[in-house]
Amino acid sequence: MKASREDADIAKSAEKAKKNFAGTEIKGKKLGVIGLGLYRNYHAYSAHAQALDEVDSALAEEWRRLWKYTVWDMCGIAASILLLLMIPVLGLLLVLACSLGLLVLAVLEMVCLWRTARIFREYRPPETPEA
């Protein structure tokens, strides 16, 4: 009996302690959060591409293509949500296909990051003549 009373006290104190770490909730702001994620991806991918332009133009172009694939996948997700409301079975299939696309994009991003890191580990800038 004493253990259950202590458990209840622990639960109450834990709930009170959680309130100290609570932030403001963003209700109805899902599109803004998705938009910020796309904005972050755009700048990350374009920064990788710009850094690689002088070193490996093929890999730089791959980073740019990765951004295009991400945009197309997000458009597919939006279309699948609309289709889900009209024709549930087709919408569900499109949601699954786009989810698989996101997984493939994540793997491609890891491969590109690995190749970029390998290139910059081996990269030696050209010697500049001393004046």
C-alpha positions in Angstrom: 0.0 0.0 0.0 2.8 2.3 0.9 4.5 1.7 -2.5 1.4 2.7 -4.5 1.2 5.9 -2.5 4.8 6.7 -3.3 4.2 5.9 -6.9 1.3 8.4 -7.0 3.5 11.0 -5.4 6.2 10.4 -7.9 3.7 10.7 -10.8 2.3 14.0 -9.4 5.8 15.5 -8.9 6.8 14.3 -12.4 3.8 16.1 -14.0 4.6 19.3 -12.1 8.2 19.1 -13.2 7.2 18.7 -16.8 5.4 22.1 -16.7 8.8 23.7 -16.2 10.0 22.5 -19.6 6.8 23.2 -21.6 7.1 25.6 -24.5 4.4 27.2 -26.6 2.5 24.8 -28.8 2.2 25.5 -32.5 -1.4 24.6 -33.3 -2.5 24.7 -36.9 1.0 25.6 -38.2 1.9 22.3 -39.9 2.3 23.9 -43.3 4.7 26.5 -41.8 6.8 23.8 -40.2 6.9 21.8 -43.5 7.8 25.0 -45.3 10.7 25.6 -42.9 11.9 22.1 -43.5 11.9 22.6 -47.2 13.7 25.9 -46.8 16.3 24.2 -44.7 16.8 21.4 -47.3 17.1 23.9 -50.1 19.8 25.9 -48.4 21.6 22.7 -47.3 21.6 21.1 -50.7 22.5 24.3 -52.5 25.4 25.0 -50.1 26.7 21.5 -50.7 26.4 22.1 -54.5 28.2 25.5 -54.3 31.0 24.0 -52.3 31.5 21.3 -54.8 31.2 23.3 -58.0 35.0 23.8 -58.2 36.0 20.4 -57.0 33.5 17.9 -58.5 30.8 19.3 -60.8 29.1 15.9 -61.2 28.5 15.6 -57.4 27.4 19.2 -57.3 24.8 18.5 -59.9 23.7 15.4 -57.9 23.0 17.7 -54.9 20.9 19.9 -57.1 19.0 16.9 -58.4 18.4 15.7 -54.9 16.6 19.0 -54.1 14.4 18.6 -57.2 13.5 15.1 -56.2 12.6 16.4 -52.7 10.3 19.0 -54.1 8.6 16.5 -56.4 8.1 14.1 -53.5 6.6 16.8 -51.3 4.2 17.6 -54.2 3.3 13.9 -54.4 2.5 13.9 -50.7 0.3 16.9 -51.0 -1.5 15.3 -54.0 -1.9 12.0 -52.1 -3.6 13.8 -49.2 -6.1 15.4 -51.6 -6.5 12.1 -53.4 -7.0 10.3 -50.0 -10.1 12.5 -49.4 -11.6 11.6 -52.8 -10.5 8.1 -53.5 -9.1 6.6 -50.3 -7.5 3.5 -51.8 -5.5 5.3 -54.5 -4.6 8.1 -52.0 -3.3 5.5 -49.6 -1.2 3.9 -52.3 0.2 7.3 -53.3 1.0 8.1 -49.6 2.9 4.8 -49.4 4.8 5.4 -52.6 5.7 8.9 -51.5 6.8 7.6 -48.1 9.0 5.1 -49.8 10.3 8.0 -51.9 11.3 9.9 -48.8 13.1 6.9 -47.5 15.0 6.6 -50.8 15.8 10.4 -50.7 17.2 10.0 -47.2 19.5 7.2 -48.3 20.6 9.2 -51.3 21.4 12.2 -49.1 23.5 10.0 -46.9 25.4 8.6 -49.9 25.9 12.2 -51.2 27.2 13.3 -47.8 29.6 10.4 -47.6 30.9 11.1 -51.1 31.2 14.8 -50.3 33.2 14.1 -47.1 35.4 11.6 -49.0 36.2 14.3 -51.6 37.0 16.9 -49.1 39.2 14.6 -47.1 41.3 13.9 -50.1 41.1 17.5 -51.5 44.3 19.5 -51.6 44.0 23.1 -52.9 46.3 24.0 -55.7 49.5 25.6 -54.8 49.6 29.4 -55.3 52.8 31.0 -56.4 54.4 33.2 -53.7 54.9 36.8 -54.6 
